Structure formats: structure tokens, C-alpha cells
């Protein structure tokens, strides 16, 4: 297949591009590089610089390339920033996404895979989070993703645009070539590894009094390769669907730090700070539906293996992509 990957220069998009190419697909990457990196684009892919906010740019690409499907990773994804600047999130995550969908329809492209988030659910009524739970996001980031999911429902019903929306929390890990390098790094594992590399003095724990075994928040970490394989499996679905993605377990902040100490064999000082507003104690996604319907199975269920892959990449590229 020929796949247009929007946001293919970002963390998750770049590794999905790598896997698509490894499996013999042709890939076109469309990215404005505000969050992604040109060096993160696999050299086997065609790169086209452009911005979804400018409708004519994505329309031209779709008209000229006529891909078999589109994967959409381009979004802003910082919860805290979304609370400070909601306009940015609704414009980029919803309005720009609609530009993409309309351009697809004009070009006759009707297969779509969307990178969503379990943040659409808000604080869950139960754990693990499955697809039947009500969605009540508590920040503009989660709200923007839910709004776009609802747009997809209507575009499927009215225009026959077939989609799969994949919801997940904490992507982690790396391949030999590509890894995690955000311009503003908020994710726990890369921030802990920066301490191990000597680039930061300490790692901060926000909240040590949660109702969890060690008092720190528990999150679901999924290897970036397992996540990418789920996106590729989604290309083969026969009807639109929503799937939650996780490993079925969860690791606390303290457990992640301890695993990083073991993998790196480095001292990792910790500073404890008060809770951050809106952080639920435990977030774990259920993957029962996608396992049952698409045959997805994570290959990296051990947190140590996920951290080891990230550590190898960060040692090889201590300054990330350097752009």
C-alpha cells in the first residue's frame, strides 16, 4: 500500500514509518516540523513539508499522491499547555484535522488511522479502561481528541470515511534508529534517562501520597514498536472502530525510576514534590478488544525491555536529533 503519514517526523509517527517501510509499503511523510525532526524521517520515505492549517497544502499532496490510506499523528499533546492555551489545541487538533479529512474526501481517499488517547476518558470509573466506559475528558487536550473522534463518527456515517481510532497513554522505548526527542520533554522515562546521562541533576516525583502501593501514580507503558504494529494492523480492518491500547499492567513512578537505575547502572537522584492537579492515581488501558478483533499482541510487556531500548538510543544519540 501507499500510506500518507501525517506527523511522520514525530516520535510515534517516525517509528510507524520505519515499520511500514520494513513491511514493504510506500510511505509519504507530511509534517510541518514544529514538533517533529527532519532527521527522524526514514530516508526511504518521501518527505513533504507542509502544515494542515493551510488546507491547500494538504489538498495538493493528497490530489497528487492519491494514497491508499492516511495515518494521522500530527497533534499537540501537552496536557499542561492545553490548560494554558486551549485555542492552540482546538485549532491544531480539531480544525486542522478537519482540513485533512476534507482534503481526503476531495481526493477520493477513504481509509484513515487516527492516533488518539485514553485521555478522552478522563478519570476512569474503573480500571482497566475499556471502550465501553463513558468519556469525560478533564483538559482541552483530551477534549480536542474526543471532539475529533466525534467528527470521525459523522464523516463515516455521512461520507463513508472508514477509520480506526487508537487510544493509548504512555508510548515508550525506541528502535535502533529512532527514539524519543521532544522539544519540551514531559514524559517520565526520557526525563529519568537524562539524569542518567548527566543532562539533568535529578528527576521529580509529583505526589507520593496516592492510594497506590508505593504512593506514586501508576501508568500504562507500551513499547513504541507494539504501538506501531497496532497502527499497521488497523489498515486491514473492514469497518470503523475504536480500540484502547495498553500492556494490561502498570508501573508506578517509583518503579519506573528503579528500573531505569537497574538498566543504566547509574545514580538517579529524586526530588519529591506535591501532587499536580488532575493526575489520577492509576491509569491502565484494556487491550482485550483489539487482541480479540485484530489479533494484536504486545511483544514487549516487560518494563525493563522497554527502558533498555530507550537507553540504547539515548546513549547513541545523547543530544537527540540535534535540530
C-alpha positions as CSV (number, residue, x, y, z in Angstrom):
1,X,0.0,0.0,0.0
2,X,1.0,3.6,-0.3
3,X,0.5,5.4,3.0
4,X,0.5,9.1,3.8
5,X,1.7,9.6,7.3
6,X,0.8,13.0,8.7
7,X,3.1,13.9,11.6
8,X,5.6,11.2,10.4
9,X,8.6,13.2,11.7
10,X,7.4,12.9,15.3
11,X,8.2,10.2,17.9
12,X,5.4,7.8,17.2
13,X,5.0,8.7,13.6
14,X,8.6,8.2,12.7
15,X,8.8,4.7,14.1
16,X,5.5,3.7,12.5
17,X,7.0,5.0,9.2
18,X,10.0,2.7,9.8
19,X,7.9,-0.3,10.3
20,X,5.7,0.4,7.3
21,X,8.7,0.6,5.1
22,X,10.2,-2.6,6.6
23,X,7.0,-4.4,5.6
24,X,7.2,-3.2,2.0
25,X,4.8,-0.3,2.0
26,X,5.5,3.0,0.2
27,X,5.4,6.0,2.6
28,X,4.9,9.7,2.2
29,X,5.5,11.8,5.3
30,X,3.8,15.2,5.6
31,X,5.0,17.3,8.6
32,X,5.5,21.0,9.5
33,X,8.4,20.1,11.8
34,X,7.2,22.3,14.7
35,X,7.3,19.2,16.9
36,X,9.0,16.6,14.7
37,X,12.5,16.4,13.3
38,X,13.6,16.1,9.7
39,X,16.3,13.6,10.8
40,X,13.6,11.4,12.3
41,X,12.2,10.7,8.8
42,X,13.4,7.4,7.4
43,X,15.5,8.0,4.3
44,X,13.4,5.5,2.4
45,X,10.3,7.7,2.8
46,X,9.3,10.7,0.7
47,X,9.2,13.8,2.8
48,X,6.9,16.7,2.1
49,X,7.0,19.8,4.3
50,X,3.6,21.4,4.9
51,X,1.0,22.4,7.5
52,X,-2.5,21.0,7.9
53,X,-3.6,24.5,9.0
54,X,-3.1,25.5,5.3
55,X,-5.8,23.5,3.6
56,X,-4.4,24.0,0.1
57,X,-1.1,22.3,1.1
58,X,-2.6,19.0,2.3
59,X,-5.1,19.1,-0.6
60,X,-2.4,19.3,-3.1
61,X,-0.4,16.4,-1.6
62,X,-3.5,14.2,-1.5
63,X,-4.5,15.1,-5.0
64,X,-1.1,14.4,-6.4
65,X,-0.3,11.2,-4.5
66,X,-3.7,9.5,-4.1
67,X,-2.6,7.3,-1.2
68,X,-4.4,4.1,-0.2
69,X,-4.7,5.3,3.4
70,X,-3.8,8.1,5.7
71,X,-2.3,7.8,9.2
72,X,-2.7,10.9,11.4
73,X,-0.2,11.6,14.2
74,X,0.1,15.3,13.9
75,X,-1.2,16.9,17.1
76,X,-0.2,19.0,20.2
77,X,-0.2,16.7,23.2
78,X,0.9,18.6,26.4
79,X,-1.9,18.5,29.0
80,X,-0.5,21.4,30.9
81,X,-0.1,23.6,27.9
82,X,-3.6,22.8,26.8
83,X,-4.8,24.2,30.1
84,X,-2.9,27.4,29.4
85,X,-3.6,27.7,25.7
86,X,-6.8,25.8,24.7
87,X,-7.1,27.7,21.5
88,X,-3.9,26.1,20.2
89,X,-5.3,22.6,20.9
90,X,-8.7,23.1,19.3
91,X,-7.2,24.8,16.3
92,X,-4.4,22.2,15.7
93,X,-6.1,19.0,16.9
94,X,-9.6,19.6,15.6
95,X,-9.7,22.3,12.9
96,X,-6.5,21.2,11.2
97,X,-7.7,17.6,11.4
98,X,-10.9,18.6,9.6
99,X,-8.8,20.2,6.8
100,X,-7.2,16.8,6.4
101,X,-10.5,14.8,6.3
102,X,-12.0,17.2,3.8
103,X,-8.9,17.0,1.6
104,X,-9.1,13.2,1.8
105,X,-12.7,13.2,0.6
106,X,-11.8,15.5,-2.3
107,X,-9.0,13.2,-3.4
108,X,-11.2,10.1,-3.0
109,X,-9.2,8.6,-0.1
110,X,-11.4,6.9,2.4
111,X,-9.2,4.9,4.8
112,X,-7.9,6.6,8.0
113,X,-6.0,5.6,11.1
114,X,-6.1,8.1,14.0
115,X,-3.6,8.4,16.8
116,X,-5.9,9.2,19.8
117,X,-5.5,9.0,23.5
118,X,-7.1,7.4,26.6
119,X,-7.2,11.0,28.0
120,X,-10.6,11.2,26.2
121,X,-12.0,9.2,29.2
122,X,-10.8,11.5,32.0
123,X,-10.7,9.9,35.5
124,X,-12.0,6.4,34.8
125,X,-14.9,4.8,36.7
126,X,-12.9,1.5,36.7
127,X,-9.6,0.0,35.8
128,X,-8.6,-1.2,33.2
129,X,-10.1,1.3,30.9
130,X,-12.1,-0.4,28.1
131,X,-14.0,1.0,25.2
132,X,-17.4,0.9,27.0
133,X,-16.6,3.5,29.6
134,X,-18.1,7.0,29.3
135,X,-15.7,9.7,28.1
136,X,-15.4,12.8,30.2
137,X,-12.0,14.5,29.5
138,X,-10.8,16.9,32.1
139,X,-8.4,19.0,29.9
140,X,-8.5,20.7,26.5
141,X,-6.1,18.1,25.1
142,X,-8.3,15.2,25.9
143,X,-11.4,17.2,24.8
144,X,-9.8,18.1,21.5
145,X,-9.1,14.4,20.8
146,X,-12.6,13.4,21.7
147,X,-14.1,16.1,19.5
148,X,-12.1,14.8,16.6
149,X,-13.3,11.3,17.3
150,X,-16.9,12.5,17.1
151,X,-16.1,14.2,13.8
152,X,-14.8,10.9,12.5
153,X,-18.1,9.2,13.5
154,X,-20.1,11.7,11.4
155,X,-17.7,11.5,8.5
156,X,-18.0,7.8,8.5
157,X,-21.8,7.9,8.7
158,X,-22.3,10.7,6.1
159,X,-19.3,10.3,3.7
160,X,-18.2,6.7,4.2
161,X,-14.8,7.6,5.5
162,X,-13.6,4.4,7.2
163,X,-11.5,5.0,10.3
164,X,-9.8,3.3,13.2
165,X,-9.0,5.4,16.3
166,X,-6.3,4.0,18.6
167,X,-6.3,5.3,22.2
168,X,-3.3,4.9,24.4
169,X,-1.3,6.6,27.2
170,X,2.4,6.2,27.6
171,X,4.4,5.3,24.5
172,X,8.0,4.5,25.4
173,X,11.1,2.8,24.1
174,X,12.9,3.1,20.8
175,X,14.3,1.3,17.8
176,X,17.9,1.3,16.8
177,X,17.4,4.3,14.5
178,X,14.6,6.3,16.0
179,X,13.6,7.4,19.5
180,X,12.0,10.0,21.8
181,X,13.2,13.6,21.4
182,X,10.5,16.1,22.2
183,X,11.4,19.8,22.2
184,X,9.6,20.1,25.5
185,X,10.1,16.8,27.3
186,X,7.3,15.9,29.8
187,X,7.5,12.1,29.6
188,X,8.9,10.3,32.6
189,X,11.3,7.7,31.0
190,X,13.3,10.1,28.8
191,X,13.5,12.6,31.7
192,X,14.8,9.9,34.0
193,X,17.4,8.8,31.4
194,X,18.5,12.4,31.0
195,X,19.5,12.2,34.7
196,X,21.4,9.0,34.0
197,X,23.2,10.8,31.1
198,X,24.2,13.7,33.3
199,X,22.0,16.1,31.4
200,X,19.7,16.8,34.4
201,X,20.6,16.8,38.1
202,X,17.5,14.9,39.4
203,X,14.1,13.6,38.5
204,X,10.9,15.0,40.1
205,X,8.1,12.9,41.6
206,X,4.8,14.7,41.7
207,X,2.8,13.2,44.6
208,X,3.8,10.4,46.9
209,X,0.6,10.0,48.8
210,X,-1.7,8.4,46.2
211,X,-3.8,5.4,47.0
212,X,-1.3,3.0,45.3
213,X,1.2,0.5,46.8
214,X,4.1,3.0,46.9
215,X,2.2,6.2,47.0
216,X,3.1,7.3,43.4
217,X,0.9,7.3,40.3
218,X,0.7,4.2,38.2
219,X,0.6,4.4,34.4
220,X,0.5,2.0,31.5
221,X,3.7,2.0,29.4
222,X,3.6,0.5,25.9
223,X,6.6,-0.1,23.6
224,X,6.6,2.1,20.6
225,X,7.0,-0.9,18.3
226,X,3.9,-2.6,19.7
227,X,2.1,0.7,19.3
228,X,3.2,1.0,15.6
229,X,2.2,-2.6,14.9
230,X,-1.3,-1.8,16.1
231,X,-1.5,1.1,13.7
232,X,-0.4,-1.2,10.8
233,X,-3.0,-3.8,11.8
234,X,-5.6,-1.1,11.7
235,X,-5.1,-0.7,8.0
236,X,-6.7,-4.1,7.4
237,X,-10.0,-3.5,9.2
238,X,-13.2,-3.8,7.3
239,X,-15.2,-1.3,9.3
240,X,-14.7,1.7,11.5
241,X,-13.7,1.1,15.1
242,X,-12.2,2.4,18.3
243,X,-9.5,0.5,20.2
244,X,-7.8,1.1,23.5
245,X,-4.1,0.0,23.8
246,X,-2.1,-1.0,26.8
247,X,0.0,-3.8,28.1
248,X,-2.6,-4.9,30.7
249,X,-0.3,-3.9,33.6
250,X,1.0,-0.7,35.0
251,X,4.1,0.7,36.7
252,X,4.4,3.4,39.4
253,X,6.7,6.4,39.1
254,X,9.0,4.9,41.7
255,X,9.0,1.6,39.9
256,X,10.0,3.3,36.6
257,X,12.8,5.1,38.3
258,X,14.1,1.9,39.9
259,X,14.0,0.0,36.6
260,X,16.0,2.9,35.0
261,X,18.6,2.7,37.8
262,X,18.9,-1.0,37.1
263,X,19.2,-0.7,33.3
264,X,21.6,2.3,33.3
265,X,23.6,1.3,36.4
266,X,23.7,5.0,37.3
267,X,22.6,7.0,40.3
268,X,19.4,8.8,39.7
269,X,18.6,11.4,42.5
270,X,14.9,12.1,43.2
271,X,13.1,15.2,44.5
272,X,9.6,14.7,45.8
273,X,7.1,17.4,45.1
274,X,3.3,17.9,45.8
275,X,0.7,16.4,43.6
276,X,-0.2,18.1,40.3
277,X,-3.8,19.0,39.8
278,X,-5.8,16.4,37.7
279,X,-3.4,13.5,38.0
280,X,-5.4,10.3,38.6
281,X,-3.8,7.7,40.8
282,X,-4.0,4.8,38.3
283,X,-4.5,4.7,34.5
284,X,-4.3,1.4,32.7
285,X,-5.9,0.6,29.3
286,X,-7.6,-2.6,28.4
287,X,-6.5,-4.1,25.1
288,X,-8.9,-7.0,25.1
289,X,-10.9,-5.7,22.1
290,X,-8.0,-5.2,19.7
291,X,-6.5,-8.5,20.7
292,X,-9.8,-10.2,20.0
293,X,-10.7,-8.5,16.8
294,X,-7.3,-7.7,15.1
295,X,-5.1,-10.3,16.8
296,X,-2.7,-7.7,18.3
297,X,-0.3,-8.9,20.9
298,X,2.3,-6.8,22.6
299,X,5.9,-8.3,22.3
300,X,7.3,-6.0,25.0
301,X,5.4,-6.5,28.2
302,X,8.4,-6.1,30.5
303,X,9.2,-2.5,31.5
304,X,12.9,-3.4,31.6
305,X,12.9,-4.3,27.9
306,X,11.2,-1.0,27.1
307,X,13.7,1.0,29.1
308,X,16.6,-0.9,27.7
309,X,15.6,0.0,24.1
310,X,15.2,3.7,25.1
311,X,18.6,3.7,26.9
312,X,20.4,2.3,23.9
313,X,19.0,5.0,21.7
314,X,19.7,7.8,24.2
315,X,23.3,6.7,24.6
316,X,23.7,6.6,20.8
317,X,22.0,9.9,20.4
318,X,22.6,11.8,23.6
319,X,21.6,15.1,22.0
320,X,18.6,13.6,20.3
321,X,18.2,14.6,16.7
322,X,20.2,17.8,17.3
323,X,18.0,20.2,15.3
